[in-house]
Amino acid sequence: MLRNLTFLAMFVCATLSAQVTQEIFESFKLQERRDVRYYFPEDYDKEKKYPLIVVLDAEYLFDQVVANAKFYNQFHGMPASIVVGIDQSKKSIRLDDCAWEENGLPSEKGKKFFEFLGMEIIPYLDLNYSTAPFKMVVGYDITANYTNYWLFKENSLFNAYINISPTLAPEMESRVPSRLGAIDQQIFYELIVETEKSKHTPKIMEMDKAIKAIDKETLHYNFHQYEGADHISIATYGIGKAFDNIFGMFKPISPKEYKTQILTSEEPVFQYLENKYQSIEDLFSITKTVDLNDVMAIYAACRKKEDTESLKPLADLCKKEFEGTMLGFYFEGEYYEQIGEPKKALKSFEKAFGMEEIDFLTKEMALEKIDALKADFGY
């Protein structure tokens, strides 16, 4: 097995520049060879951490997940992610992988497939690539039902679940809510269904109702029902929206967020920014680079709310995150200016003047501050 993994690692590393690769994985657990697909971000850097997204029914869902992951990473702040897809269409192998017994629990082959994913595929990627602890699984129909079995472990292997029109095994409509209510970790759960009714609809709606009744801060649940979609077309709906919900806090601060959350909060303005990035680190185990957009939103709020004290930690943050630019020392100059420390303000603006311009800040603005302070205080 180790030899097979070593060969696979060499093959994938050699073709990493292609971003998407397809390989045969020899599974000891399954005692068979399986087709597996991998997507690695174009700018993959082993010094960074990447969430891992596991996609079942890869023939149908892998390309959609990769496309959405790339799009949301480029335009909506979602972290670059590694995606692994498990092909399951040959000879309807998905029916064997995801079969259940009369009691609704996995069949013997289903148990082996469970171990294949949890004890072979994911450990291989964790060992050979810079994966973050945050992991997501995506499934459709019976594979969507299958993903729920990880909730039955004491600690869920996955932090996020995207369930697309699940064909639920017996008692899953009550078992899933029960586990979501009991599990002691942050869980994102996205349920995507069509409006076209089927024999599975009542159980899905019963499960949705039970999950919605759970009052728990660590459960992040969203239900999406798409008008006009049927059981086949639903596979193309909702993945982007699910990503938007799961990785929503990675997005830059929006005008609505600024007006309804920052300006209305009684906490210091800088606390909002600090809480946002600490939450990202706590939930995703990723240290996210601070967005310039977020800095400017907090700066605007400091001025709007006359929150002078928040300018100092904002300035300190900018010195670190935007080193070499005017940002940190200019904000620091404004802070000292507003608390009546003209000598310190002058010194900070002079430092800002010698650094690179950024966003709306120009050397002319720093020079104007310097000249005004000298004129006012006779320096």
Residue pairs with C-beta under 8 A, 6 or more apart in sequence:
1 26
1 28
4 25
4 26
5 124
8 23
8 25
8 124
9 124
9 128
11 21
11 23
12 21
12 23
12 38
12 128
13 128
15 21
16 40
16 44
19 39
19 40
19 41
19 42
20 37
20 38
20 39
20 66
21 37
21 38
22 35
22 36
22 37
22 38
23 35
23 36
23 37
23 38
24 33
24 34
24 35
24 36
25 33
25 34
25 35
25 36
25 120
25 121
26 33
27 33
27 34
27 116
27 120
28 120
29 112
29 115
29 116
29 119
29 120
30 112
30 113
30 116
34 86
34 87
34 116
35 58
35 86
35 87
35 90
36 58
36 84
36 85
36 86
36 87
36 121
37 58
37 62
37 83
37 84
37 85
37 86
37 87
38 82
38 83
38 84
38 85
39 62
39 66
39 69
39 82
39 83
39 84
39 85
40 82
40 129
41 50
41 73
41 80
41 81
41 82
43 80
44 50
44 80
44 130
45 130
46 129
46 130
47 130
48 80
48 130
49 130
49 131
49 132
49 285
49 286
50 79
50 80
50 81
50 82
50 129
50 130
50 131
50 132
51 79
51 81
51 82
51 131
51 132
51 134
51 135
51 136
51 284
51 286
52 81
52 82
52 83
52 84
52 122
52 125
52 126
52 131
52 132
52 134
52 135
52 136
53 65
53 69
53 81
53 82
53 83
53 84
53 135
53 136
53 137
53 138
54 84
54 85
54 86
54 117
54 121
54 122
54 135
54 136
54 137
54 138
54 158
55 61
55 62
55 65
55 83
55 84
55 85
55 86
55 137
55 138
56 85
56 86
56 88
56 94
56 98
56 137
56 138
56 139
56 140
56 143
56 144
56 146
56 147
57 88
57 89
57 94
57 139
57 140
57 141
57 143
57 235
58 85
58 86
58 87
58 88
59 87
59 88
59 89
60 89
60 140
60 235
61 85
61 138
61 139
61 140
61 164
61 235
61 239
62 83
62 85
64 235
64 236
64 239
65 83
65 85
65 138
65 239
66 83
68 239
68 240
68 243
69 78
69 80
69 81
69 83
69 243
71 240
72 78
72 240
72 243
72 244
72 247
73 79
73 80
73 81
76 243
76 244
76 247
76 250
76 251
77 247
77 250
77 251
77 252
77 291
78 243
78 247
78 250
79 132
79 247
79 250
79 284
79 286
79 288
82 125
82 129
82 131
84 121
84 125
86 117
86 121
88 94
88 97
88 143
94 142
94 143
95 142
96 107
96 109
96 110
96 113
97 109
97 110
97 113
97 143
97 146
98 106
98 110
98 113
98 142
98 143
98 145
98 146
99 106
99 107
99 109
99 110
100 106
100 107
100 110
100 145
100 169
100 170
101 107
102 170
103 170
103 171
104 169
104 170
104 171
104 172
104 175
105 149
105 169
106 113
106 114
106 146
106 149
110 146
110 149
113 146
114 149
118 150
118 157
122 135
122 157
125 131
132 284
132 285
132 286
133 159
133 285
134 159
134 160
134 283
134 284
134 285
134 286
135 157
135 158
135 159
135 160
136 158
136 159
136 160
136 161
136 162
136 188
136 246
137 147
137 150
137 158
137 160
137 161
137 162
138 147
138 162
138 164
138 239
139 145
139 146
139 147
139 162
139 163
139 164
139 166
140 164
140 165
140 234
140 235
141 164
141 165
141 166
141 167
141 231
142 166
142 167
144 163
144 164
144 165
144 166
144 167
145 163
145 166
145 167
145 168
145 169
145 172
147 158
147 161
147 163
148 161
148 163
148 166
148 172
148 175
148 176
148 179
150 156
150 157
150 158
151 161
151 176
151 179
151 180
151 183
151 187
152 175
152 179
155 183
155 185
156 183
156 185
156 187
159 185
159 186
159 187
159 188
159 283
159 284
160 187
160 188
160 189
160 190
160 246
161 187
161 188
161 189
161 190
162 190
162 192
162 238
162 239
162 242
163 189
163 190
163 191
163 192
164 192
164 193
164 234
164 235
164 237
164 238
164 239
165 192
165 193
165 194
165 200
165 204
165 231
165 234
165 235
166 172
166 191
166 200
166 204
167 200
168 200
168 203
168 204
168 207
172 203
172 207
173 203
173 204
173 206
173 207
173 210
174 206
174 207
174 210
176 207
176 210
176 211
177 207
177 210
177 211
177 213
177 214
180 187
180 189
180 211
180 214
180 216
180 219
180 221
181 214
181 216
181 219
184 218
185 218
186 218
186 220
186 283
187 218
187 219
187 220
188 220
188 245
188 246
189 211
189 219
189 220
189 221
189 222
190 221
190 222
190 224
190 238
190 242
190 245
190 246
191 204
191 207
191 208
191 211
191 221
191 222
191 223
191 224
192 224
192 226
192 234
192 237
192 238
192 239
192 241
192 242
193 201
193 204
193 223
193 224
193 225
193 226
193 234
194 225
194 226
194 229
194 230
194 231
194 233
194 234
194 237
195 225
195 226
195 227
195 228
195 229
196 229
196 230
196 231
198 231
208 223
211 219
211 221
211 223
212 221
212 223
214 221
220 245
220 246
222 242
222 245
224 237
224 238
224 241
224 242
226 234
226 237
226 238
229 237
249 276
249 279
249 280
249 283
250 280
250 288
252 291
252 293
252 294
252 297
253 262
253 276
253 291
253 293
253 294
253 297
253 298
258 297
258 300
258 301
261 272
262 269
262 272
262 297
262 298
262 301
263 301
263 304
263 305
265 271
265 272
268 307
268 309
268 310
269 298
269 301
269 302
269 305
269 307
269 310
270 298
270 302
270 307
270 310
270 313
270 314
271 310
272 298
272 301
273 290
273 294
273 295
273 298
273 314
273 317
274 313
276 294
277 288
277 290
280 286
280 288
281 287
281 288
289 321
290 317
290 321
292 322
292 358
292 359
295 314
295 317
295 318
295 321
295 322
295 327
296 359
296 360
298 310
298 314
299 311
299 314
299 331
301 307
301 310
302 308
302 310
302 311
302 314
308 335
308 338
308 339
311 331
311 332
311 334
311 335
311 338
312 332
312 335
314 331
315 328
315 329
315 331
315 332
315 335
316 328
316 332
317 328
318 325
318 327
318 328
318 331
319 327
319 328
319 329
319 332
320 328
322 328
322 358
324 355
324 356
325 355
325 356
325 357
325 358
325 361
326 352
326 353
326 355
326 356
326 357
326 358
326 361
326 363
326 366
327 358
327 359
327 361
329 348
329 349
329 351
329 352
329 355
330 348
330 349
330 352
330 361
330 365
330 366
332 348
333 345
333 346
333 348
333 349
333 352
333 366
333 369
334 345
335 345
336 342
336 344
336 345
336 348
337 345
337 369
337 373
342 373
342 376
342 377
342 379
343 379
345 369
345 373
346 370
346 373
346 374
346 379
349 366
349 369
349 370
349 373
350 366
350 370
352 361
352 366
353 363
353 366
353 367
353 370
357 363
373 379
